[in-house]
Amino acid sequence: MINLLAVAAGGALGALLRHGVNHLSAGAAFPWGTMVVNISGSLLMGLFIGMSALFLDIPPALRAFLTVGMLGAFTTFSTFSMDAVLLLEKGRLIEGVLYIAGSVGLSLLALVLGLVIVRMMPI
């Protein structure tokens, strides 16, 4: 039960953070908010997973709060997919392809960067 409450609380926090980022980018012709949360969320996930694998003993409830809850609600692939399709449907092919490649590629690189940073830390 504690893990469910942790996910719910983390989800609420992640959703609020995501809303804040999207609010900052409101009105932009390009979906910067979604791209920023997916890349930064991937970096944070890489840092957390790397640290918990190498030297942190994270209680299951805190792990659920941070990963499934907060980062799960903060980042969202469904919104990314919607933004990509909308760009393509509007005939903005170059922007759509750049958005897809940038979001996926940079999110993967950000996660790897998070792991590399953690692996370079003195234990």
C-alpha positions as CSV (number, residue, x, y, z in Angstrom):
1,M,0.0,0.0,0.0
2,I,2.8,2.4,0.8
3,N,4.2,1.9,-2.7
4,L,0.9,2.9,-4.3
5,L,0.7,6.0,-2.1
6,A,4.3,6.8,-3.1
7,V,3.5,6.5,-6.8
8,A,0.4,8.7,-6.4
9,A,2.3,11.4,-4.5
10,G,5.2,11.3,-7.0
11,G,2.8,11.4,-9.9
12,A,1.1,14.5,-8.5
13,L,4.5,16.2,-8.1
14,G,5.7,15.1,-11.6
15,A,2.4,16.3,-13.2
16,L,2.7,19.7,-11.5
17,L,6.4,20.0,-12.6
18,R,5.4,19.1,-16.2
19,H,2.6,21.6,-16.2
20,G,5.0,24.3,-15.1
21,V,7.4,23.5,-17.9
22,N,4.6,23.4,-20.5
23,H,3.3,26.7,-19.1
24,L,6.7,28.3,-19.7
25,S,6.7,27.2,-23.3
26,A,3.0,28.0,-24.0
27,G,2.3,29.7,-27.3
28,A,5.5,28.4,-29.0
29,A,5.0,27.0,-32.5
30,F,7.3,24.1,-31.6
31,P,6.4,21.7,-28.7
32,W,9.5,22.7,-26.6
33,G,7.8,21.8,-23.3
34,T,7.3,18.2,-24.2
35,M,10.8,17.8,-25.6
36,V,12.4,19.5,-22.6
37,V,10.6,17.2,-20.1
38,N,11.4,14.1,-22.0
39,I,15.1,14.9,-22.3
40,S,15.5,16.2,-18.7
41,G,13.4,13.4,-17.4
42,S,15.6,10.9,-19.2
43,L,18.7,12.5,-17.7
44,L,17.2,12.4,-14.2
45,M,16.2,8.8,-14.7
46,G,19.8,7.9,-15.8
47,L,21.3,9.7,-12.7
48,F,18.9,8.0,-10.3
49,I,19.2,4.5,-11.7
50,G,23.0,4.8,-12.0
51,M,23.3,6.1,-8.4
52,S,20.9,3.5,-7.0
53,A,22.7,0.7,-8.8
54,L,26.2,1.7,-7.7
55,F,26.0,3.2,-4.3
56,L,22.6,4.2,-3.0
57,D,20.3,1.8,-1.1
58,I,16.9,3.3,-2.0
59,P,13.8,2.0,-0.2
60,P,11.2,0.6,-2.6
61,A,8.7,3.3,-1.8
62,L,11.1,6.1,-2.6
63,R,12.2,4.4,-5.8
64,A,8.5,4.1,-6.8
65,F,7.9,7.7,-5.8
66,L,10.8,9.0,-8.0
67,T,10.7,6.7,-11.0
68,V,7.1,5.5,-11.7
69,G,5.5,8.4,-9.9
70,M,7.4,11.6,-10.4
71,L,9.4,10.9,-13.6
72,G,6.5,8.8,-15.0
73,A,4.2,11.8,-14.8
74,F,6.8,14.4,-15.6
75,T,7.7,12.8,-19.0
76,T,5.2,11.4,-21.4
77,F,5.5,9.6,-24.6
78,S,1.9,9.9,-25.5
79,T,2.1,13.7,-25.6
80,F,5.3,13.4,-27.6
81,S,3.5,11.2,-30.1
82,M,0.6,13.6,-30.4
83,D,2.9,16.6,-30.9
84,A,4.8,14.7,-33.6
85,V,1.7,13.7,-35.5
86,L,0.2,17.2,-35.3
87,L,3.4,18.7,-36.8
88,L,3.3,16.1,-39.6
89,E,-0.4,16.5,-40.2
90,K,0.1,20.3,-40.5
91,G,2.6,19.6,-43.3
92,R,5.6,20.7,-41.1
93,L,7.6,17.6,-42.2
94,I,11.1,18.9,-41.5
95,E,10.1,20.2,-38.0
96,G,8.2,16.9,-37.3
97,V,11.2,14.7,-38.3
98,L,13.6,17.0,-36.3
99,Y,11.3,16.8,-33.3
100,I,11.0,13.0,-33.4
101,A,14.8,12.5,-34.0
102,G,15.7,15.2,-31.4
103,S,13.3,13.9,-28.7
104,V,14.2,10.3,-29.0
105,G,17.9,10.7,-29.8
106,L,18.6,13.4,-27.2
107,S,16.5,11.6,-24.5
108,L,18.6,8.5,-25.1
109,L,21.8,10.5,-24.9
110,A,20.7,12.3,-21.8
111,L,20.0,9.0,-20.0
112,V,23.4,7.7,-21.0
113,L,25.0,10.9,-19.8
114,G,23.3,10.5,-16.5
115,L,24.7,7.0,-16.2
116,V,28.2,8.2,-17.2
117,I,28.1,11.1,-14.7
118,V,27.2,8.7,-11.9
119,R,29.9,6.1,-12.9
120,M,32.5,8.9,-12.8
121,M,31.6,9.8,-9.2
122,P,34.0,8.7,-6.5
123,I,32.3,6.1,-4.4
